[in-house]
Amino acid sequence: MTAEAKQHFSRELLHWYQRGNRDLPWRKSRDPYRIWVSEIMLQQTRVDTVIPYYERFMAKFPSVQALAEAPEPEVLKCWEGLGYYSRARNLQAGARQVMELHQGQVPDDKTAVAALKGVGPYTSGAIMSIAFNRPEPAVDGNVMRVLSRYFALEDDIAKLATRVKIEKLAAELIPEGAAGDFNQALMELGALVCTPKSPSCLPCPVMEHCEARIEGRETELPIKSKAKPPRPEARIGVIVEGSGAHAGKVLVRQRPATGLLAQMWELPHLLVPKELELLLHFSEEQLTEQAPLGGLLTEAVVGDTGLLIRPHRQLMDADHIFSHIHWKMRVYKADLGAMKMGAEVPMAQMAAEAAAVYTAAGKQLEEQVDTEQGEQLKQQEELPEPYRWIGPEHMDELAFPNLFLKILRDYWNQDL
């Protein structure tokens, strides 16, 4: 492509952006902290979704210091619903680095910014160019798509080598003194005009020299190899309803301090063994056939808490896709099966669809429970960590992953 075509691209794109662009809250300031937060939130997330989260987050944590000093559960709760929660943890870890190493000020130094936790090449380029107007490229999916089409690049954008090549090209295109506006213009064009499936070529400010449009290949480019699909996992979860002082509450637990969804809250659940996955094909009306699944839940909760539960109803099916795992979860409703209204409930009289399964679990607890309601209530009070009872009012203080957030909200709405 000629130098004239490159100059045309840079000039016309910048003019297009400066004539009018979206009124987004993070564009109202050149504060590097605010730009940093917005760029982390925008990873894997649509702009319209991010806006209310960004405004709420900045109101609660208006400075690097406020974020660095906040308890992690508060940060996760404020992030709740955005997903990819490692972003929030890394953002807070980066804020603590800024406090420790840079006196609470995001540094005007590419190497130092790139060293912050969770900050990759794109985010460092965005911070340096937008906040400090440094001529650094900020190449995300939108930018790779725009430049692949304009220059008719045949390289697979899923490969690291292609990203490096496009970063070099993008750096060459940045107009002197306008790095921030130019990089945002590139992102804006990809988001609004040069979209993935139906690019709007006619209103595009750089269509005149776009090689993909000229060749009629705008929908073929960019080339991107398909990522490996997330691994499916069949899971079963349970909403255990409390009794006595915990009537109206449900049993939840906190995840470990490390790993997937670290320190977030969830319903008790477990992975279904491969040999039992076929049971998930049965409907709610075929609860008898699903008894072995209820038995697994009973045994798991007994082992963790000492509480004997009795799953008695299929509540809902739900799923959530992580980057590498697809959870497909069936949720059951359960009560505390050993006791009911202060009277002994013989194990043989438990729900017919699961009598054999729950009898085995119940026998393990007969001496401990001693068939007295007071003892069962005592067990409820003495739950081991990380379990606890919660009501709807606790949803405002505990952070739940999106999957369990939806399940619990549906459950509370049904029961209110």
C-alpha positions as CSV (number, residue, x, y, z in Angstrom):
1,M,0.0,0.0,0.0
2,T,1.3,3.5,-0.9
3,A,2.4,6.1,1.6
4,E,-0.5,8.2,0.4
5,A,-3.0,5.6,1.4
6,K,-1.5,5.4,4.8
7,Q,-1.6,9.1,5.2
8,H,-5.2,9.2,4.0
9,F,-6.1,6.6,6.7
10,S,-4.5,8.5,9.5
11,R,-5.8,11.9,8.5
12,E,-9.4,10.9,7.7
13,L,-9.9,8.6,10.6
14,L,-8.7,11.3,13.0
15,H,-10.9,14.0,11.5
16,W,-13.9,11.6,11.6
17,Y,-13.3,11.0,15.3
18,Q,-12.8,14.6,16.2
19,R,-16.0,15.7,14.4
20,G,-18.0,13.6,16.8
21,N,-17.6,10.5,18.9
22,R,-19.5,8.6,21.6
23,D,-20.0,10.4,24.9
24,L,-18.5,7.8,27.2
25,P,-17.8,8.5,30.9
26,W,-14.1,7.5,30.7
27,R,-13.5,10.0,27.9
28,K,-14.3,12.9,30.2
29,S,-10.9,12.7,31.9
30,R,-7.3,12.0,31.0
31,D,-6.8,10.5,34.5
32,P,-4.7,7.4,33.9
33,Y,-6.3,5.6,36.7
34,R,-9.8,6.1,35.3
35,I,-8.6,5.1,31.8
36,W,-7.0,2.0,33.3
37,V,-10.2,0.9,35.0
38,S,-12.2,1.5,31.9
39,E,-9.9,-0.5,29.7
40,I,-9.8,-3.5,32.1
41,M,-13.6,-3.5,32.3
42,L,-14.0,-3.3,28.5
43,Q,-12.0,-6.5,28.0
44,Q,-14.5,-9.1,26.8
45,T,-17.4,-6.8,27.6
46,R,-19.7,-4.5,25.6
47,V,-19.5,-0.8,26.1
48,D,-23.2,-0.5,27.0
49,T,-22.8,-3.1,29.7
50,V,-19.7,-1.5,31.2
51,I,-21.0,2.1,31.6
52,P,-23.1,1.6,34.8
53,Y,-20.4,-0.7,36.3
54,Y,-17.7,1.9,35.6
55,E,-19.7,4.7,37.1
56,R,-20.5,2.7,40.2
57,F,-16.9,1.5,40.6
58,M,-15.5,4.9,40.3
59,A,-17.9,6.3,42.8
60,K,-16.9,3.7,45.3
61,F,-13.1,3.6,44.5
62,P,-12.4,7.1,43.1
63,S,-8.6,6.8,43.4
64,V,-5.8,4.3,43.2
65,Q,-5.4,4.6,47.0
66,A,-9.1,3.9,47.6
67,L,-9.0,0.7,45.4
68,A,-5.7,-0.5,46.9
69,E,-7.0,-0.1,50.5
70,A,-10.4,-1.7,49.9
71,P,-11.3,-5.2,51.2
72,E,-11.2,-7.6,48.3
73,P,-14.8,-8.8,48.9
74,E,-16.0,-5.2,48.4
75,V,-14.2,-5.0,45.1
76,L,-15.6,-8.3,43.9
77,K,-19.1,-7.2,44.9
78,C,-18.8,-4.0,43.0
79,W,-17.6,-6.1,40.0
80,E,-20.4,-8.6,40.4
81,G,-22.1,-9.3,37.1
82,L,-19.2,-8.2,34.8
83,G,-17.6,-11.7,34.9
84,Y,-13.9,-12.6,34.4
85,Y,-13.3,-11.7,38.0
86,S,-9.6,-12.2,37.8
87,R,-9.7,-8.8,36.1
88,A,-10.9,-7.2,39.3
89,R,-8.3,-8.9,41.5
90,N,-5.5,-8.0,39.1
91,L,-6.7,-4.4,39.0
92,Q,-6.6,-4.2,42.7
93,A,-3.2,-5.9,42.8
94,G,-2.0,-3.4,40.3
95,A,-3.3,-0.5,42.4
96,R,-1.3,-1.8,45.3
97,Q,1.8,-1.9,43.2
98,V,1.2,1.7,42.2
99,M,0.9,2.7,45.9
100,E,4.1,0.8,46.9
101,L,6.3,1.6,43.9
102,H,5.0,4.9,42.5
103,Q,3.7,6.9,45.4
104,G,0.1,6.4,44.3
105,Q,0.5,7.9,40.8
106,V,0.2,5.8,37.7
107,P,3.6,6.4,36.1
108,D,4.2,8.0,32.8
109,D,6.5,5.2,31.8
110,K,5.6,2.4,29.4
111,T,7.8,-0.2,31.1
112,A,6.5,0.6,34.6
113,V,2.9,0.5,33.4
114,A,3.4,-2.8,31.5
115,A,4.8,-4.3,34.8
116,L,1.5,-3.7,36.6
117,K,-0.5,-6.8,37.4
118,G,-3.0,-7.6,34.7
119,V,-1.7,-5.0,32.2
120,G,-0.8,-6.4,28.8
121,P,0.4,-4.8,25.6
122,Y,-3.0,-3.4,24.7
123,T,-3.9,-1.9,28.1
124,S,-0.4,-0.4,28.5
125,G,-0.7,1.1,25.0
126,A,-4.2,2.5,25.8
127,I,-3.0,4.1,29.1
128,M,0.1,5.6,27.6
129,S,-1.6,7.0,24.5
130,I,-4.9,8.2,26.0
131,A,-3.7,9.4,29.3
132,F,-0.2,10.7,28.4
133,N,-0.6,11.1,24.6
134,R,2.5,8.9,24.0
135,P,2.8,7.4,20.5
136,E,2.1,3.8,21.6
137,P,-0.2,1.5,19.7
138,A,-3.2,0.0,21.5
139,V,-4.2,-3.1,19.4
140,D,-7.3,-5.0,20.4
141,G,-9.7,-7.1,18.3
142,N,-11.4,-4.0,16.8
143,V,-8.0,-2.6,15.6
144,M,-6.8,-5.9,14.2
145,R,-10.0,-6.2,12.2
146,V,-9.9,-2.6,10.8
147,L,-6.2,-2.8,9.8
148,S,-6.6,-6.4,8.4
149,R,-9.3,-5.1,6.1
150,Y,-7.8,-1.8,5.1
151,F,-4.5,-3.4,4.2
152,A,-6.0,-6.7,3.1
153,L,-3.7,-8.7,5.5
154,E,-3.8,-12.4,5.1
155,D,-2.3,-13.2,8.5
156,D,-4.2,-15.1,11.1
157,I,-5.1,-12.6,13.9
158,A,-5.3,-15.4,16.4
159,K,-1.5,-15.8,16.2
160,L,0.9,-13.7,18.4
161,A,3.2,-13.0,15.4
162,T,0.3,-11.3,13.6
163,R,-0.5,-9.1,16.6
164,V,3.1,-8.0,16.8
165,K,3.1,-7.2,13.1
166,I,-0.2,-5.2,13.4
167,E,1.2,-3.3,16.5
168,K,4.2,-2.2,14.4
169,L,1.9,-1.1,11.6
170,A,-0.5,0.7,14.0
171,A,2.5,2.6,15.5
172,E,3.5,3.8,12.1
173,L,0.0,5.3,11.5
174,I,-0.2,7.4,14.7
175,P,-0.3,11.1,13.7
176,E,2.2,13.2,15.6
177,G,0.7,14.7,18.8
178,A,-2.6,12.9,18.5
179,A,-1.9,9.4,19.8
180,G,-4.8,9.3,22.2
181,D,-7.5,10.4,19.8
182,F,-6.1,8.3,17.0
183,N,-6.1,5.1,19.0
184,Q,-9.7,5.8,20.3
185,A,-10.7,6.5,16.7
186,L,-9.4,3.1,15.6
187,M,-11.4,1.4,18.4
188,E,-14.5,3.5,17.6
189,L,-14.4,2.6,13.9
190,G,-14.1,-1.1,14.7
191,A,-17.0,-0.9,17.2
192,L,-19.4,1.1,15.2
193,V,-18.6,0.9,11.5
194,C,-16.1,-1.9,10.6
195,T,-18.0,-4.4,12.6
196,P,-17.3,-8.2,12.6
197,K,-20.1,-9.5,10.4
198,S,-21.8,-6.6,8.6
199,P,-19.3,-3.8,8.0
200,S,-20.9,-0.5,7.0
201,C,-18.5,0.5,4.2
202,L,-20.5,3.5,2.8
203,P,-20.2,5.7,5.9
204,C,-16.7,4.6,6.6
205,P,-14.3,7.6,6.6
206,V,-11.4,5.5,5.1
207,M,-13.3,3.4,2.5
208,E,-11.6,5.1,-0.5
209,H,-8.4,3.2,0.0
210,C,-9.7,0.1,1.9
211,E,-8.2,-2.9,0.0
212,A,-10.7,-5.4,1.4
213,R,-13.6,-3.2,0.1
214,I,-12.0,-2.7,-3.2
215,E,-11.5,-6.5,-3.6
216,G,-15.0,-7.3,-2.3
217,R,-13.5,-9.2,0.7
218,E,-14.6,-7.1,3.6
219,T,-16.6,-10.0,5.0
220,E,-13.8,-12.5,4.5
221,L,-11.2,-10.6,6.5
222,P,-9.7,-10.8,9.0
223,I,-8.6,-14.4,8.9
224,K,-8.9,-16.0,12.3
225,S,-8.5,-19.6,13.2
226,K,-11.2,-21.0,15.5
227,A,-10.3,-21.3,19.2
228,K,-10.7,-24.6,20.9
229,P,-14.3,-24.8,22.3
230,P,-14.7,-24.8,26.1
231,R,-14.8,-28.2,27.7
232,P,-18.3,-29.1,28.8
233,E,-18.8,-30.1,32.4
234,A,-22.1,-31.5,33.8
235,R,-22.8,-30.3,37.3
236,I,-25.5,-30.6,39.9
237,G,-26.2,-27.9,42.5
238,V,-28.7,-27.6,45.3
239,I,-30.7,-24.9,47.1
240,V,-30.9,-26.1,50.7
241,E,-33.7,-24.4,52.6
242,G,-33.1,-23.7,56.3
243,S,-35.6,-24.3,59.1
244,G,-36.2,-22.8,62.5
245,A,-34.2,-19.6,63.0
246,H,-32.9,-20.1,59.4
247,A,-36.3,-20.4,57.8
248,G,-36.4,-18.5,54.6
249,K,-32.6,-18.8,54.2
250,V,-30.5,-21.0,52.0
251,L,-27.1,-22.6,52.3
252,V,-24.2,-21.2,50.5
253,R,-20.4,-21.6,50.6
254,Q,-17.3,-19.5,49.8
255,R,-14.9,-20.7,47.2
256,P,-11.2,-21.2,48.0
257,A,-8.8,-18.2,48.1
258,T,-7.1,-19.2,44.8
259,G,-8.2,-20.7,41.5
260,L,-11.4,-20.2,39.4
261,L,-13.8,-17.6,40.9
262,A,-11.6,-17.3,44.0
263,Q,-13.3,-16.2,47.3
264,M,-16.7,-15.8,45.6
265,W,-19.9,-17.3,47.0
266,E,-21.9,-20.1,45.5
267,L,-24.5,-22.8,46.0
268,P,-23.2,-26.3,47.0
269,H,-22.6,-28.1,43.7
270,L,-20.4,-30.9,42.3
271,L,-19.2,-32.4,39.0
272,V,-21.4,-35.3,37.7
273,P,-19.4,-38.5,37.1
274,K,-19.4,-39.4,33.4
275,E,-21.3,-42.6,34.0
276,L,-24.3,-40.6,35.5
277,E,-24.5,-37.8,33.0
278,L,-27.3,-39.6,31.1
279,L,-29.5,-39.0,34.2
280,L,-29.6,-35.3,33.4
281,H,-31.7,-36.1,30.3
282,F,-34.6,-37.0,32.5
283,S,-37.2,-34.3,33.0
284,E,-38.6,-32.9,36.3
285,E,-41.5,-35.4,36.0
286,Q,-39.0,-38.2,36.0
287,L,-37.5,-37.4,39.4
288,T,-37.3,-41.0,40.4
289,E,-34.7,-41.8,37.7
290,Q,-32.6,-38.9,39.0
291,A,-32.3,-40.3,42.5
292,P,-28.6,-41.2,42.2
293,L,-27.8,-37.5,41.5
294,G,-29.7,-36.4,44.6
295,G,-27.8,-39.0,46.5
296,L,-24.5,-37.5,45.4
297,L,-25.6,-34.1,46.7
298,T,-26.8,-35.5,50.0
299,E,-23.5,-37.3,50.6
300,A,-21.5,-34.2,49.7
301,V,-23.4,-31.9,52.0
302,V,-23.4,-34.5,54.8
303,G,-19.6,-34.8,54.5
304,D,-19.0,-31.1,54.4
305,T,-21.5,-29.8,57.0
306,G,-23.0,-32.7,58.9
307,L,-26.4,-31.6,57.7
308,L,-28.7,-34.3,56.2
309,I,-30.5,-32.8,53.2
310,R,-33.3,-34.2,51.1
311,P,-33.4,-33.1,47.5
312,H,-37.1,-33.3,46.5
313,R,-37.6,-31.2,43.5
314,Q,-35.8,-30.3,40.2
315,L,-35.7,-26.5,40.3
316,M,-34.1,-25.4,37.1
317,D,-31.3,-25.9,34.6
318,A,-28.6,-23.2,34.1
319,D,-25.3,-22.8,32.3
320,H,-22.3,-20.6,32.1
321,I,-19.4,-20.5,29.7
322,F,-16.0,-19.6,31.0
323,S,-13.0,-19.2,28.6
324,H,-12.1,-22.9,28.9
325,I,-15.0,-24.6,30.6
326,H,-18.8,-24.7,30.0
327,W,-20.7,-25.5,33.1
328,K,-24.1,-27.1,32.5
329,M,-25.9,-27.3,35.8
330,R,-29.1,-28.8,37.1
331,V,-30.3,-27.3,40.3
332,Y,-32.4,-29.2,42.9
333,K,-34.4,-27.9,45.8
334,A,-33.8,-29.6,49.2
335,D,-34.9,-29.4,52.8
336,L,-33.4,-30.7,55.9
337,G,-34.7,-34.2,55.5
338,A,-34.1,-35.8,58.9
339,M,-36.6,-33.6,60.7
340,K,-39.9,-32.0,59.9
341,M,-42.0,-29.8,62.2
342,G,-40.4,-31.2,65.3
343,A,-41.3,-34.8,64.7
344,E,-39.1,-37.7,63.6
345,V,-39.3,-38.5,59.9
346,P,-38.4,-42.2,59.5
347,M,-35.8,-42.6,56.8
348,A,-38.1,-45.2,55.1
349,Q,-40.7,-42.5,54.6
350,M,-38.4,-40.0,52.8
351,A,-39.3,-38.9,49.3
352,A,-40.1,-42.1,47.3
353,E,-37.9,-41.1,44.4
354,A,-34.8,-41.2,46.6
355,A,-35.6,-43.4,49.6
356,A,-32.8,-45.9,49.0
357,V,-30.2,-43.3,48.4
358,Y,-31.0,-41.1,51.4
359,T,-31.4,-44.0,53.7
360,A,-27.7,-44.8,53.3
361,A,-26.8,-41.2,54.0
362,G,-29.2,-41.0,56.9
363,K,-27.8,-44.0,58.7
364,Q,-24.4,-42.2,58.9
365,L,-26.1,-39.5,60.9
366,E,-28.6,-41.3,63.1
367,E,-26.4,-41.2,66.2
368,Q,-25.4,-37.6,65.7
369,V,-28.9,-36.3,65.0
370,D,-30.5,-38.6,67.5
371,T,-33.9,-37.9,65.9
372,E,-34.3,-34.6,67.8
373,Q,-35.1,-31.4,66.1
374,G,-33.0,-29.4,68.6
375,E,-29.9,-31.3,67.5
376,Q,-30.6,-30.7,63.9
377,L,-31.0,-27.0,64.6
378,K,-27.8,-27.0,66.5
379,Q,-26.0,-28.4,63.4
380,Q,-27.5,-25.5,61.4
381,E,-25.9,-23.0,63.9
382,E,-22.5,-24.7,63.9
383,L,-21.8,-24.8,60.2
384,P,-18.2,-25.2,59.4
385,E,-16.4,-22.7,57.2
386,P,-16.8,-21.9,54.4
387,Y,-20.6,-22.5,54.7
388,R,-23.3,-20.1,56.0
389,W,-27.0,-19.4,55.8
390,I,-28.2,-16.3,53.8
391,G,-31.4,-14.5,53.0
392,P,-32.3,-12.1,50.2
393,E,-30.8,-9.2,52.2
394,H,-27.3,-10.8,52.0
395,M,-27.3,-10.6,48.3
396,D,-26.2,-7.0,48.6
397,E,-23.1,-7.8,50.5
398,L,-21.8,-11.1,49.1
399,A,-20.3,-11.5,45.6
400,F,-21.7,-14.3,43.5
401,P,-20.6,-15.5,40.1
402,N,-23.1,-14.7,37.3
403,L,-24.4,-18.3,37.2
404,F,-25.4,-18.4,40.9
405,L,-26.5,-14.8,40.9
406,K,-29.1,-15.7,38.3
407,I,-30.2,-18.9,40.1
408,L,-30.6,-17.2,43.4
409,R,-32.4,-14.2,42.0
410,D,-34.8,-16.5,40.2
411,Y,-35.3,-18.5,43.4
412,W,-35.9,-15.4,45.6
413,N,-38.4,-14.0,43.1
414,Q,-40.3,-17.3,43.0
415,D,-40.5,-17.4,46.8
416,L,-41.3,-13.8,47.5
